[in-house]
């Protein structure tokens, strides 16, 4: 029997950004974690719906998304949803990392994404939020 997958919701209005994120992280960000299943969201409504339903273990939000960026969505979710899943925000410039503090995100990734760094960041966030680890 295979282990259940960890569900990661990836939000951006741009499909190429969503693809870059999922490609960088891969299907298993670390050997000690479950495989990853991605759910892509192109609108804020999709993100809010998934967060309300509790269907995602981790949210990765594009800070540059239009018309509403991932940083604002992160702050909204962290303030409105009890038991909000962990959130990673992506930014285009290293200098924008400080904005993640305002957004209350758990971590930040900077484009262009480095696959090793992206996978390590996702793994650290998943581990720190005590998702069950199932080997298989």
PyMOL commands that set and color helices and strands:
alter all, ss='L'
color gray80, all
select helices_A, chain A and resi 15-25+44-53+70-80+94-96+99-103+115-128
alter helices_A, ss='H'
color red, helices_A
select strands_A, chain A and resi 6-11+36-41+58-62+86-91+107-110
alter strands_A, ss='S'
color yellow, strands_A
deselect
rebuild
show_as cartoon
